[in-house]
């Protein structure tokens, strides 16, 4: 689930190569819609809001959240083989027989069993070492990590807080006034479900020493949905909570199983809404075993993660007398990482001739 975020973080630690390349790629951060210009679209929460009040709004910040479950399936399968079949099915019974010296049917243990069990134990230990040494970082993309990526928009302090796992850069605080938005996707009514709302912060504009980018709302229906969510957030921050309608349905932070089913079926929603209900029902029926397995693994992955936790200073931000959280700067990560982050800052092209 956190693959895109981890890739972005690793890319920022790779350092910059040249100002020319940075100027070309700078368009992805700096040429989006400004936060003060209205988007020609009615605002819509697009079922991406966790909480909203007069002080802050929490929005889904994981682009791939609805697709989690594959890593969980692979992990559970490997654990079944390594710990269930090998450890509990072969190693433990073999060790008990070696200690007692008695094999099946009460007969003395054959000499070869004193060699086979240690070899199987070494194979099991080596497989576990290799898996947890080289594959654990991929497991942490959706297991044994914080449950969700949440972006908090605080309209009192005019700050944006992005809560990510440490492997993707951790929690950062950025200025709302330096935010730009980019909305992509198919035409309204398309069946692709590839709408994306991207928010970016140029390190040159924010002064924090690194570029930041975040995808909000998951995979939306089309570009129109991305624009509706972008306008919803923009109006909330710029004009206040009364300028936007109340969310139709707040997303639950607790992992209810029906939310996992809804996430698994989300790829069929564009076709359902465009009238291909017969095709959708046929596909759902044919793929029902896979859909059920995916939903189960999606739910298990959420249960094996812990709730997203905000630092106290961010939880209290905007309350009377509460301090304003400091912006996250490159030096907060230590001198070595700060050097790499500052080296990777995109150099914006000078618009003057």
C-alpha positions in Angstrom: 0.0 0.0 0.0 2.8 2.4 0.8 4.9 1.5 -2.3 4.5 4.9 -4.0 5.3 6.8 -0.8 8.4 4.7 -0.2 9.6 5.2 -3.8 9.1 9.0 -3.4 11.1 9.0 -0.2 13.9 6.9 -1.6 14.1 9.2 -4.7 14.5 12.3 -2.4 17.4 10.6 -0.7 19.1 9.9 -4.0 20.2 13.6 -4.5 19.9 15.9 -7.5 21.9 15.5 -10.7 21.5 18.9 -12.4 19.6 22.1 -12.4 18.5 21.5 -15.9 16.8 18.2 -15.1 15.2 19.8 -12.0 13.8 22.7 -14.0 12.2 20.2 -16.4 10.6 18.1 -13.6 9.7 21.2 -11.6 6.5 21.5 -13.7 5.0 18.6 -11.8 5.2 20.5 -8.5 4.9 24.2 -9.4 2.6 24.4 -12.4 -0.5 22.9 -10.8 -3.6 24.8 -9.7 -3.1 27.5 -7.1 -5.0 27.3 -3.8 -6.6 30.7 -4.3 -8.0 30.2 -7.7 -11.4 28.5 -7.8 -11.8 25.2 -9.7 -14.7 25.2 -12.1 -16.3 22.2 -10.3 -18.8 21.8 -7.4 -16.9 20.6 -4.3 -17.3 17.0 -3.3 -15.8 15.0 -0.5 -15.6 11.8 -2.7 -15.8 9.6 0.4 -12.3 10.5 1.3 -12.8 12.4 4.6 -12.3 10.8 8.0 -13.2 13.8 10.2 -14.1 17.4 9.7 -14.8 20.3 12.1 -14.2 24.0 12.3 -10.5 23.5 13.1 -9.2 20.7 10.9 -10.1 18.1 8.3 -8.6 14.6 7.9 -8.4 13.2 4.4 -7.3 9.9 3.0 -3.7 10.2 1.8 -2.9 6.7 0.6 -3.3 6.4 -3.2 -3.3 2.6 -3.1 -5.2 2.0 0.1 -8.0 0.2 -1.7 -5.6 -2.3 -3.3 -3.9 -3.6 -0.1 -4.2 -7.4 0.5 -1.8 -8.9 -1.9 1.2 -8.6 0.4 -0.9 -10.0 3.2 -1.8 -13.0 1.1 1.8 -13.7 0.2 3.0 -13.2 3.8 0.3 -15.5 5.3 1.1 -18.1 2.7 4.8 -18.1 3.5 4.1 -18.1 7.3 1.9 -21.1 6.8 4.6 -23.0 4.9 7.5 -21.9 7.1 6.0 -21.9 10.6 3.0 -24.2 10.1 4.3 -26.9 7.9 8.0 -26.8 8.6 8.2 -25.7 12.3 5.1 -27.2 13.8 4.6 -30.0 11.3 8.2 -31.3 11.0 10.8 -29.7 13.3 8.9 -29.8 16.6 7.7 -33.4 16.2 11.2 -34.4 15.0 12.8 -32.8 18.0 10.5 -34.6 20.4 11.3 -37.9 18.8 15.1 -37.2 19.0 14.7 -36.4 22.7 12.7 -39.4 23.5 14.5 -41.7 21.0 11.2 -43.2 20.0 9.8 -43.1 16.5 6.5 -44.1 15.0 4.6 -47.0 16.5 6.8 -47.0 19.6 9.9 -48.3 17.7 13.4 -47.0 18.3 14.2 -43.9 16.2 16.1 -44.7 13.1 19.7 -43.3 12.9 18.9 -41.2 9.8 16.3 -39.2 11.8 19.1 -37.8 13.9 20.5 -36.2 10.7 17.3 -35.3 8.9 15.7 -33.2 11.7 18.8 -30.9 12.2 19.1 -30.4 8.4 15.4 -29.4 8.1 15.9 -27.1 11.1 18.8 -25.4 9.4 16.8 -25.0 6.2 13.9 -23.5 8.1 16.2 -21.1 10.0 18.0 -20.1 6.7 14.6 -19.5 5.0 13.4 -17.3 7.9 16.6 -15.3 8.0 16.5 -14.6 4.2 12.8 -13.7 4.3 13.0 -11.3 7.3 16.4 -9.9 6.2 15.5 -9.1 2.6 11.6 -9.2 2.4 10.6 -7.5 5.6 10.6 -4.0 4.1 8.1 -5.2 1.5 5.9 -6.8 4.2 5.9 -3.4 6.0 4.2 -1.9 3.0 0.9 -3.0 4.4 1.5 -5.2 7.6 2.8 -4.3 11.1 2.8 -0.6 10.3 0.4 2.3 10.8 -3.0 1.5 9.5 -3.6 4.5 7.2 -1.9 7.5 5.7 -3.9 10.6 6.8 -3.5 14.2 5.7 -4.7 16.8 8.2 -5.6 20.3 6.9 -5.6 22.7 9.8 -7.4 25.9 8.8 -6.6 27.7 12.0 -2.8 27.3 11.7 -3.0 27.1 7.9 -0.8 24.0 7.9 -0.9 20.6 6.3 0.2 17.6 8.2 1.0 14.3 6.4 1.2 11.3 8.6 3.3 8.6 7.0 5.3 5.6 8.2 9.0 6.2 9.0 10.0 4.3 5.9 8.3 6.9 3.8 9.6 10.0 5.7 7.4 10.0 8.8 5.0 12.8 9.8 5.7 16.2 8.1 4.2 19.7 8.6 4.0 22.0 5.6 2.5 25.4 4.9 -0.9 25.5 3.2 -0.1 28.7 1.4 2.7 27.0 -0.6 0.5 24.2 -1.8 -0.2 23.5 -5.5 -2.6 20.9 -6.8 -2.7 18.8 -9.9 -5.8 16.8 -11.0 -5.5 14.0 -13.5 -7.7 11.2 -14.9 -10.1 10.3 -17.6 -13.0 12.4 -18.9 -16.1 12.5 -16.7 -18.1 9.3 -17.1 -15.1 7.3 -18.1 -14.8 3.7 -16.8 -11.1 3.8 -16.0 -11.3 4.9 -12.3 -7.9 6.6 -12.7 -8.7 10.0 -11.2 -5.9 11.3 -9.0 -5.5 14.4 -6.8 -1.9 15.4 -6.2 -0.7 18.0 -3.9 2.9 19.3 -4.0 5.2 21.6 -2.1 8.3 22.9 -3.7 11.3 23.1 -1.4 12.3 26.4 -3.0 9.0 27.9 -2.1 8.5 26.5 1.4 12.1 26.9 2.5 12.0 23.5 4.4 14.8 22.0 2.3 13.0 19.3 0.5 10.2 18.8 -2.0 7.0 17.0 -0.9 4.2 15.4 -2.8 1.1 13.6 -1.7 -1.8 11.8 -3.5 -5.2 12.2 -1.8 -8.5 10.4 -2.0 -7.2 7.1 -3.4 -8.1 6.2 -7.0 -11.0 8.5 -7.9 -13.5 7.9 -10.7 -12.2 10.4 -13.2 -10.6 13.8 -13.4 -13.8 15.5 -12.4 -13.9 13.6 -9.1 -10.3 14.7 -8.4 -11.2 18.3 -9.2 -14.3 18.0 -6.9 -12.2 16.8 -4.0 -9.5 19.4 -4.7 -12.1 22.2 -4.6 -13.6 20.7 -1.5 -10.3 21.0 0.4 -9.5 24.4 -1.1 -12.8 25.9 -0.1 -12.6 24.4 3.4 -9.2 26.0 3.9 -9.7 29.3 2.2 -13.4 30.0 2.8 -14.2 27.9 5.9 -16.3 24.8 6.7 -19.6 26.5 5.9 -18.4 26.9 2.3 -18.6 23.1 1.7 -21.4 20.6 2.1 -21.1 18.1 5.0 -19.5 14.8 3.8 -22.1 12.3 2.6 -20.3 9.5 4.5 -17.2 9.8 6.8 -14.6 7.2 6.3 -14.2 5.0 9.3 -10.7 4.8 10.9 -11.7 1.4 12.5 -11.2 -1.6 10.1 -14.8 -2.7 9.6 -15.0 -5.8 7.3 -17.6 -4.3 5.0 -15.2 -1.4 4.3 -12.7 -4.0 3.0 -15.4 -5.5 0.7 -16.2 -2.0 -0.6 -12.6 -1.3 -1.3 -12.2 -4.6 -3.1 -15.2 -3.9 -5.3 -14.1 -0.3 -6.0 -12.6 -1.1 -9.4 -16.1 -2.1 -10.6 -17.8 1.1 -9.5 -17.0 3.2 -12.6 -18.7 0.6 -14.9 -21.6 0.3 -12.5 -22.2 4.0 -12.5 -22.1 4.2 -16.3 -24.9 1.7 -16.6 -23.1 -1.6 -17.3 -24.7 -3.3 -14.3 -25.2 -6.6 -16.1 -21.5 -6.8 -16.9 -20.5 -5.8 -13.4 -22.7 -8.5 -11.8 -21.4 -11.1 -14.2 -17.8 -10.2 -13.4 -18.5 -10.1 -9.7 -20.1 -13.6 -9.8 -17.2 -15.1 -11.9 -14.5 -13.5 -9.7 -16.3 -14.0 -6.4 -13.8 -16.4 -4.9 -10.9 -14.0 -5.7 -12.9 -11.0 -4.5 -13.7 -12.7 -1.3 -10.1 -13.7 -0.7 -8.9 -10.2 -1.5 -11.4 -8.7 0.9 -10.4 -11.1 3.6 -6.7 -10.3 3.2 -7.5 -6.5 3.0 -9.3 -6.8 6.3 -6.5 -8.8 8.0 -3.9 -6.3 6.8 -5.8 -3.6 8.6 -6.2 -5.6 11.7 -2.5 -6.3 11.8 -1.7 -2.6 11.7 -2.0 0.0 14.4 -4.2 3.2 14.2 -2.6 6.3 12.8 -1.3 8.4 15.7 -0.8 12.2 15.7 1.8 13.9 18.0 0.2 15.9 20.8 1.3 19.2 19.4 -0.6 18.5 16.1 -3.7 17.2 17.9 -3.9 20.5 19.9 -2.9 22.8 17.0 -5.4 25.5 16.5 -6.8 25.4 20.0 -6.7 28.6 22.1 -3.3 29.0 23.7 -1.9 25.9 22.0 1.5 26.3 20.2 1.7 26.3 16.4 3.6 23.2 15.2 6.9 24.0 13.6 7.4 23.3 9.9 9.3 20.1 9.2 12.7 21.0 7.8 15.4 18.8 6.3 17.6 19.1 9.4 14.9 17.3 11.4 16.1 14.0 9.8 19.8 14.5 10.8 22.7 16.0 9.0 23.4 13.2 6.5 19.8 12.8 5.3 19.4 16.6 5.3 22.3 16.9 2.9 20.7 14.4 0.6 17.2 16.0 0.8 18.6 19.5 0.1 20.6 18.1 -2.9 17.4 16.7 -4.4 15.3 19.9 -4.2 13.9 20.7 -7.6 15.2 23.9 -9.1 12.3 25.7 -10.5 12.7 27.2 -13.9 12.8 31.0 -14.0 9.7 32.2 -15.9 11.5 35.5 -16.8 13.0 35.8 -20.3 
